[in-house]
Amino acid sequence: METTSSKGVVEVVEEVKDQWKKLWRERIDDKMRAEGIANDDFSMLFIEKGTVICAARNFKMLNLKEILELHRLNNVDRIISPSPQVGGWGRFIRTKITSQKASGRVSEARQHLSDKKERQQLKKGGRGWLHV
């Protein structure tokens, strides 16, 4: 394993990402056991040939963030976006940033429309269109 001092952080991250993509693209799927198996050695990911990388039961999923932390990289959160379980950047923007800006505008627009709009007279005294 090479340390971050001999290589730049960007190069290490790019190598790890390339091996990560190759691992998932070229894995062997065992349909009988419902497992995914690594078909090669991935030294940057600390995975040997034949290692189970995904399974249906009792399995701890691989995490790219943890692998980068094993390489002793600083500020891994800046390099890798949050996992989908947390929500990611898109969800954060939709829930926190966009809702704050839109909520002020919408409330002003609703109040402005409610002041102008007057109710019309109801057809047949509010009984509707049915003939009785």
C-alpha positions in Angstrom: 0.0 0.0 0.0 1.3 3.4 -0.9 0.8 6.3 1.4 -0.6 9.6 0.6 2.8 11.2 0.9 4.3 9.4 -2.1 1.2 10.0 -4.2 -1.2 12.9 -4.4 -4.5 12.6 -2.8 -6.4 13.1 -6.1 -4.4 10.3 -7.7 -5.1 7.9 -4.9 -8.8 8.7 -4.9 -9.1 8.3 -8.7 -7.3 4.9 -8.5 -9.6 3.7 -5.7 -12.7 4.9 -7.6 -11.5 3.2 -10.8 -11.0 -0.1 -8.9 -14.3 0.3 -7.1 -16.2 0.7 -10.5 -14.3 -2.3 -12.0 -15.1 -4.4 -8.9 -18.8 -3.9 -9.3 -18.8 -4.1 -13.1 -16.9 -7.3 -13.3 -18.1 -9.2 -10.3 -19.3 -12.8 -10.5 -23.0 -13.3 -9.6 -23.8 -16.6 -8.0 -27.5 -17.1 -8.5 -27.7 -20.2 -6.3 -26.3 -18.6 -3.2 -27.5 -15.0 -4.0 -24.0 -13.6 -3.7 -21.7 -11.3 -5.7 -18.1 -12.5 -5.7 -14.9 -10.5 -6.6 -13.3 -12.0 -9.7 -9.9 -10.4 -9.2 -7.6 -9.0 -6.6 -8.2 -5.3 -5.8 -5.2 -4.2 -3.7 -6.4 -0.6 -3.3 -9.8 -1.8 -2.0 -8.2 -4.5 0.3 -10.3 -7.2 -1.5 -8.9 -10.6 -2.6 -10.1 -12.8 -5.4 -13.1 -14.8 -4.3 -14.3 -12.4 -1.6 -18.0 -12.1 -1.2 -18.8 -8.4 -1.9 -22.6 -8.6 -1.7 -25.0 -11.2 -0.3 -28.7 -11.6 0.6 -28.2 -12.4 4.3 -25.9 -11.6 7.3 -23.5 -9.4 5.3 -21.8 -6.1 5.9 -21.9 -4.0 2.7 -18.6 -2.5 1.4 -18.3 1.2 1.9 -16.1 3.4 -0.3 -15.8 6.0 2.5 -14.3 3.5 4.9 -11.9 2.2 2.3 -10.6 5.8 1.7 -10.3 6.3 5.5 -8.1 3.1 5.6 -5.8 4.9 3.1 -5.5 7.7 5.8 -6.9 10.4 3.6 -8.1 13.6 5.3 -11.5 15.2 4.6 -13.1 12.1 3.0 -16.5 13.9 3.2 -15.3 16.5 0.7 -14.1 13.9 -1.7 -17.1 11.5 -1.6 -20.8 12.6 -1.6 -23.0 11.3 1.2 -24.5 7.8 0.8 -28.1 7.5 -0.5 -29.3 6.3 2.9 -28.4 9.7 4.3 -30.0 11.4 1.3 -27.2 13.0 -0.7 -26.8 16.5 -1.9 -29.9 16.6 -4.1 -32.2 15.7 -1.2 -30.4 18.2 1.1 -31.0 21.0 -1.5 -34.6 20.0 -2.0 -35.5 19.8 1.7 -33.4 22.6 3.2 -32.4 25.2 0.7 -35.2 25.3 -1.9 -38.0 25.0 0.7 -36.7 28.0 2.6 -36.6 30.3 -0.4 -39.9 29.1 -1.8 -41.9 29.2 1.5 -41.6 33.0 1.8 -42.6 33.7 -1.7 -45.5 31.2 -1.7 -47.0 32.6 1.5 -46.9 36.2 0.2 -48.5 35.1 -3.1 -51.3 33.2 -1.3 -52.1 36.1 1.0 -52.1 38.5 -2.0 -54.5 36.3 -4.0 -56.8 35.6 -1.0 -57.2 39.4 -0.5 -58.3 40.0 -4.1 -60.6 37.1 -4.7 -64.2 37.4 -3.7 -66.6 34.5 -3.6 -69.1 34.2 -6.4 -72.8 33.5 -5.7 -73.5 29.8 -5.5 -75.6 28.2 -8.2 -79.1 27.1 -6.9 -78.3 28.5 -3.4 -75.4 26.0 -2.8 -77.4 22.9 -3.6 -75.5 22.3 -6.8 -76.8 21.4 -10.3 -79.0 18.5 -9.4 -82.7 19.0 -10.0 -84.8 17.9 -7.1 
